[in-house]
Amino acid sequence: MKTYLLAILLSAVAVTSAMAETFVAPVRRHQPKPREQPTAPVTRTEVTGVIPRGIRGGNFLQMFNPRAPRKYGTAEEAITYDPHEPGKWKGIKFFEFRF
């Protein structure tokens, strides 16, 4: 009886070990991603004119004062002149974008 029991146990162990699953993942090599080219540095465009200068300057009304301190700028920075008539102003630069 013991021999039959031993034979059944050995055959059961052999069957289960043959049908056992392995828990090993398949080996895949990692493909490195191509490096992205760095973008060109973006330079900040300078915005000038009456409105941006008034916002940065603090006291907006000092730009209309002819005796204002030098830190508020001059009228030549905010006025466009007529090229055909020297000394005559043509308009006010509210926003000026320099490239």
VENSUL-V524438 format. One record per residue. N is the residue number from 1. RES is the residue in one letter. SS is DSSP state (H for helix, E for strand, - for the rest). OMEGA is omega in degrees with one decimal (none if undefined). D_CENTER is the distance of its C-alpha to the mean C-alpha in Angstrom with 2 decimals. Layout:
# VENSUL-V524438
N_RES_SS_OMEGA_D_CENTER + N_RES_SS_OMEGA_D_CENTER
This chain:
# VENSUL-V524438
1_M_-_179.9_80.06 + 2_K_H_-179.3_77.88 + 3_T_H_177.8_77.46 + 4_Y_H_179.5_76.28 + 5_L_H_178.7_73.78 + 6_L_H_179.3_72.50 + 7_A_H_179.4_72.26 + 8_I_H_179.3_70.32 + 9_L_H_179.2_67.85 + 10_L_H_178.5_67.31 + 11_S_H_178.1_66.81 + 12_A_H_178.1_64.38 + 13_V_H_179.9_62.34 + 14_A_H_-179.5_62.39 + 15_V_H_-177.8_61.25 + 16_T_H_178.7_58.42 + 17_S_H_178.1_57.18 + 18_A_H_-178.2_57.26 + 19_M_H_-176.7_55.30 + 20_A_-_178.3_52.80 + 21_E_-_174.8_49.10 + 22_T_-_-179.5_46.95 + 23_F_-_179.2_43.65 + 24_V_-_-179.7_41.99 + 25_A_-_177.0_38.78 + 26_P_-_-176.6_38.72 + 27_V_-_175.9_37.05 + 28_R_-_179.1_34.02 + 29_R_-_-178.8_32.22 + 30_H_-_177.1_28.50 + 31_Q_-_179.9_26.87 + 32_P_-_178.7_23.88 + 33_K_-_177.2_20.78 + 34_P_-_-177.9_20.14 + 35_R_-_177.4_17.42 + 36_E_-_177.7_14.49 + 37_Q_-_179.0_14.52 + 38_P_-_-179.9_11.82 + 39_T_-_178.7_10.30 + 40_A_-_-179.7_11.94 + 41_P_-_-179.5_10.79 + 42_V_-_177.7_10.25 + 43_T_-_-178.5_13.14 + 44_R_-_178.6_13.64 + 45_T_-_-177.9_16.72 + 46_E_E_178.2_19.52 + 47_V_E_178.0_20.98 + 48_T_E_-179.1_24.60 + 49_G_-_-174.7_27.56 + 50_V_H_-174.8_29.75 + 51_I_H_177.8_27.52 + 52_P_H_178.9_24.44 + 53_R_H_177.7_26.96 + 54_G_H_178.8_28.91 + 55_I_H_179.7_26.02 + 56_R_H_-174.0_25.04 + 57_G_H_178.7_28.72 + 58_G_-_-178.5_29.80 + 59_N_-_-174.7_33.20 + 60_F_H_-176.7_32.81 + 61_L_H_179.4_36.59 + 62_Q_H_178.2_37.08 + 63_M_H_178.5_35.72 + 64_F_H_-179.0_38.92 + 65_N_-_179.6_41.17 + 66_P_-_179.5_42.86 + 67_R_-_-179.8_43.70 + 68_A_-_177.0_40.26 + 69_P_-_-175.2_39.14 + 70_R_H_-177.4_37.39 + 71_K_H_178.8_33.99 + 72_Y_H_176.2_33.72 + 73_G_-_-179.0_34.04 + 74_T_-_179.6_36.67 + 75_A_H_-179.1_37.55 + 76_E_H_178.5_36.93 + 77_E_H_-173.8_33.17 + 78_A_-_-174.7_33.19 + 79_I_E_171.9_35.92 + 80_T_E_-178.0_36.23 + 81_Y_E_177.2_39.63 + 82_D_-_-177.6_41.82 + 83_P_-_-178.1_42.29 + 84_H_-_178.8_45.81 + 85_E_-_-178.0_47.17 + 86_P_-_177.8_46.32 + 87_G_-_179.4_45.83 + 88_K_-_-179.3_45.15 + 89_W_E_-175.6_41.78 + 90_K_E_-177.6_40.23 + 91_G_E_179.3_37.39 + 92_I_E_177.8_34.79 + 93_K_-_177.3_31.14 + 94_F_-_174.0_29.33 + 95_F_-_178.2_25.89 + 96_E_E_-179.7_25.51 + 97_F_E_178.8_22.51 + 98_R_E_179.7_22.86 + 99_F_-_none_21.41
